[in-house]
Amino acid sequence: MMKWIYWLRLYDTKFQAGCLVRRMENDWWIYGYDCPREVEVFRSRKGRYGVRFLP
């Protein structure tokens, strides 16, 4: 069973978090990493947005 890995930073808008998701989806190959299975934006309890992924 794989567990979610959470990106360290939270963002004020869903757009900002979404930009990170697009960058992650497109840039993994540049750094020689395997692309994560799933990347998604989530909302924290305090209303900020974050990014999590499954390796």
Chimera marker file (.cmm) of the C-alpha trace (Angstrom):
<marker_set name="trace">
<marker id="1" x="0.000" y="0.000" z="0.000" r="1" g="1" b="0" radius="0.5"/>
<marker id="2" x="1.428" y="3.344" z="-1.044" r="1" g="1" b="0" radius="0.5"/>
<marker id="3" x="1.069" y="6.412" z="1.142" r="1" g="1" b="0" radius="0.5"/>
<marker id="4" x="0.661" y="9.998" z="0.052" r="1" g="1" b="0" radius="0.5"/>
<marker id="5" x="3.707" y="12.247" z="0.110" r="1" g="1" b="0" radius="0.5"/>
<marker id="6" x="2.866" y="15.859" z="0.899" r="1" g="1" b="0" radius="0.5"/>
<marker id="7" x="4.658" y="18.849" z="-0.608" r="1" g="1" b="0" radius="0.5"/>
<marker id="8" x="6.127" y="21.002" z="2.151" r="1" g="1" b="0" radius="0.5"/>
<marker id="9" x="4.438" y="24.283" z="1.271" r="1" g="1" b="0" radius="0.5"/>
<marker id="10" x="0.780" y="25.335" z="1.384" r="1" g="1" b="0" radius="0.5"/>
<marker id="11" x="-0.585" y="27.934" z="-1.027" r="1" g="1" b="0" radius="0.5"/>
<marker id="12" x="-3.272" y="30.608" z="-0.683" r="1" g="1" b="0" radius="0.5"/>
<marker id="13" x="-5.048" y="29.761" z="-3.939" r="1" g="1" b="0" radius="0.5"/>
<marker id="14" x="-5.950" y="26.585" z="-5.747" r="1" g="1" b="0" radius="0.5"/>
<marker id="15" x="-4.436" y="28.103" z="-8.903" r="1" g="1" b="0" radius="0.5"/>
<marker id="16" x="-0.981" y="28.333" z="-7.275" r="1" g="1" b="0" radius="0.5"/>
<marker id="17" x="-1.140" y="24.713" z="-6.133" r="1" g="1" b="0" radius="0.5"/>
<marker id="18" x="-2.395" y="23.676" z="-9.573" r="1" g="1" b="0" radius="0.5"/>
<marker id="19" x="0.622" y="25.347" z="-11.202" r="1" g="1" b="0" radius="0.5"/>
<marker id="20" x="2.906" y="23.226" z="-9.017" r="1" g="1" b="0" radius="0.5"/>
<marker id="21" x="0.998" y="20.090" z="-10.019" r="1" g="1" b="0" radius="0.5"/>
<marker id="22" x="1.459" y="20.877" z="-13.726" r="1" g="1" b="0" radius="0.5"/>
<marker id="23" x="5.138" y="21.573" z="-13.173" r="1" g="1" b="0" radius="0.5"/>
<marker id="24" x="5.583" y="18.304" z="-11.274" r="1" g="1" b="0" radius="0.5"/>
<marker id="25" x="3.824" y="16.339" z="-13.997" r="1" g="1" b="0" radius="0.5"/>
<marker id="26" x="6.002" y="17.860" z="-16.716" r="1" g="1" b="0" radius="0.5"/>
<marker id="27" x="9.405" y="18.219" z="-15.018" r="1" g="1" b="0" radius="0.5"/>
<marker id="28" x="10.043" y="14.892" z="-13.257" r="1" g="1" b="0" radius="0.5"/>
<marker id="29" x="11.852" y="13.441" z="-16.275" r="1" g="1" b="0" radius="0.5"/>
<marker id="30" x="14.308" y="16.379" z="-16.353" r="1" g="1" b="0" radius="0.5"/>
<marker id="31" x="15.668" y="15.425" z="-12.941" r="1" g="1" b="0" radius="0.5"/>
<marker id="32" x="15.758" y="11.700" z="-13.644" r="1" g="1" b="0" radius="0.5"/>
<marker id="33" x="12.922" y="10.720" z="-11.308" r="1" g="1" b="0" radius="0.5"/>
<marker id="34" x="10.060" y="8.390" z="-12.074" r="1" g="1" b="0" radius="0.5"/>
<marker id="35" x="6.832" y="10.222" z="-12.638" r="1" g="1" b="0" radius="0.5"/>
<marker id="36" x="4.446" y="9.861" z="-9.680" r="1" g="1" b="0" radius="0.5"/>
<marker id="37" x="1.370" y="7.714" z="-10.220" r="1" g="1" b="0" radius="0.5"/>
<marker id="38" x="-1.032" y="10.390" z="-9.082" r="1" g="1" b="0" radius="0.5"/>
<marker id="39" x="-0.657" y="14.067" z="-8.185" r="1" g="1" b="0" radius="0.5"/>
<marker id="40" x="-3.495" y="16.105" z="-6.715" r="1" g="1" b="0" radius="0.5"/>
<marker id="41" x="-4.386" y="19.375" z="-5.032" r="1" g="1" b="0" radius="0.5"/>
<marker id="42" x="-5.972" y="19.116" z="-1.588" r="1" g="1" b="0" radius="0.5"/>
<marker id="43" x="-7.493" y="21.680" z="0.770" r="1" g="1" b="0" radius="0.5"/>
<marker id="44" x="-6.231" y="21.912" z="4.346" r="1" g="1" b="0" radius="0.5"/>
<marker id="45" x="-8.482" y="22.410" z="7.356" r="1" g="1" b="0" radius="0.5"/>
<marker id="46" x="-7.520" y="26.088" z="7.471" r="1" g="1" b="0" radius="0.5"/>
<marker id="47" x="-8.575" y="26.622" z="3.851" r="1" g="1" b="0" radius="0.5"/>
<marker id="48" x="-5.155" y="26.712" z="2.198" r="1" g="1" b="0" radius="0.5"/>
<marker id="49" x="-4.170" y="24.433" z="-0.680" r="1" g="1" b="0" radius="0.5"/>
<marker id="50" x="-1.432" y="21.865" z="-0.894" r="1" g="1" b="0" radius="0.5"/>
<marker id="51" x="-0.102" y="19.211" z="-3.235" r="1" g="1" b="0" radius="0.5"/>
<marker id="52" x="0.298" y="15.516" z="-2.545" r="1" g="1" b="0" radius="0.5"/>
<marker id="53" x="1.422" y="12.642" z="-4.713" r="1" g="1" b="0" radius="0.5"/>
<marker id="54" x="1.815" y="8.884" z="-4.821" r="1" g="1" b="0" radius="0.5"/>
<marker id="55" x="5.302" y="7.738" z="-5.874" r="1" g="1" b="0" radius="0.5"/>
<link id1="1" id2="2" r="1" g="1" b="0" radius="0.2"/>
<link id1="2" id2="3" r="1" g="1" b="0" radius="0.2"/>
<link id1="3" id2="4" r="1" g="1" b="0" radius="0.2"/>
<link id1="4" id2="5" r="1" g="1" b="0" radius="0.2"/>
<link id1="5" id2="6" r="1" g="1" b="0" radius="0.2"/>
<link id1="6" id2="7" r="1" g="1" b="0" radius="0.2"/>
<link id1="7" id2="8" r="1" g="1" b="0" radius="0.2"/>
<link id1="8" id2="9" r="1" g="1" b="0" radius="0.2"/>
<link id1="9" id2="10" r="1" g="1" b="0" radius="0.2"/>
<link id1="10" id2="11" r="1" g="1" b="0" radius="0.2"/>
<link id1="11" id2="12" r="1" g="1" b="0" radius="0.2"/>
<link id1="12" id2="13" r="1" g="1" b="0" radius="0.2"/>
<link id1="13" id2="14" r="1" g="1" b="0" radius="0.2"/>
<link id1="14" id2="15" r="1" g="1" b="0" radius="0.2"/>
<link id1="15" id2="16" r="1" g="1" b="0" radius="0.2"/>
<link id1="16" id2="17" r="1" g="1" b="0" radius="0.2"/>
<link id1="17" id2="18" r="1" g="1" b="0" radius="0.2"/>
<link id1="18" id2="19" r="1" g="1" b="0" radius="0.2"/>
<link id1="19" id2="20" r="1" g="1" b="0" radius="0.2"/>
<link id1="20" id2="21" r="1" g="1" b="0" radius="0.2"/>
<link id1="21" id2="22" r="1" g="1" b="0" radius="0.2"/>
<link id1="22" id2="23" r="1" g="1" b="0" radius="0.2"/>
<link id1="23" id2="24" r="1" g="1" b="0" radius="0.2"/>
<link id1="24" id2="25" r="1" g="1" b="0" radius="0.2"/>
<link id1="25" id2="26" r="1" g="1" b="0" radius="0.2"/>
<link id1="26" id2="27" r="1" g="1" b="0" radius="0.2"/>
<link id1="27" id2="28" r="1" g="1" b="0" radius="0.2"/>
<link id1="28" id2="29" r="1" g="1" b="0" radius="0.2"/>
<link id1="29" id2="30" r="1" g="1" b="0" radius="0.2"/>
<link id1="30" id2="31" r="1" g="1" b="0" radius="0.2"/>
<link id1="31" id2="32" r="1" g="1" b="0" radius="0.2"/>
<link id1="32" id2="33" r="1" g="1" b="0" radius="0.2"/>
<link id1="33" id2="34" r="1" g="1" b="0" radius="0.2"/>
<link id1="34" id2="35" r="1" g="1" b="0" radius="0.2"/>
<link id1="35" id2="36" r="1" g="1" b="0" radius="0.2"/>
<link id1="36" id2="37" r="1" g="1" b="0" radius="0.2"/>
<link id1="37" id2="38" r="1" g="1" b="0" radius="0.2"/>
<link id1="38" id2="39" r="1" g="1" b="0" radius="0.2"/>
<link id1="39" id2="40" r="1" g="1" b="0" radius="0.2"/>
<link id1="40" id2="41" r="1" g="1" b="0" radius="0.2"/>
<link id1="41" id2="42" r="1" g="1" b="0" radius="0.2"/>
<link id1="42" id2="43" r="1" g="1" b="0" radius="0.2"/>
<link id1="43" id2="44" r="1" g="1" b="0" radius="0.2"/>
<link id1="44" id2="45" r="1" g="1" b="0" radius="0.2"/>
<link id1="45" id2="46" r="1" g="1" b="0" radius="0.2"/>
<link id1="46" id2="47" r="1" g="1" b="0" radius="0.2"/>
<link id1="47" id2="48" r="1" g="1" b="0" radius="0.2"/>
<link id1="48" id2="49" r="1" g="1" b="0" radius="0.2"/>
<link id1="49" id2="50" r="1" g="1" b="0" radius="0.2"/>
<link id1="50" id2="51" r="1" g="1" b="0" radius="0.2"/>
<link id1="51" id2="52" r="1" g="1" b="0" radius="0.2"/>
<link id1="52" id2="53" r="1" g="1" b="0" radius="0.2"/>
<link id1="53" id2="54" r="1" g="1" b="0" radius="0.2"/>
<link id1="54" id2="55" r="1" g="1" b="0" radius="0.2"/>
</marker_set>
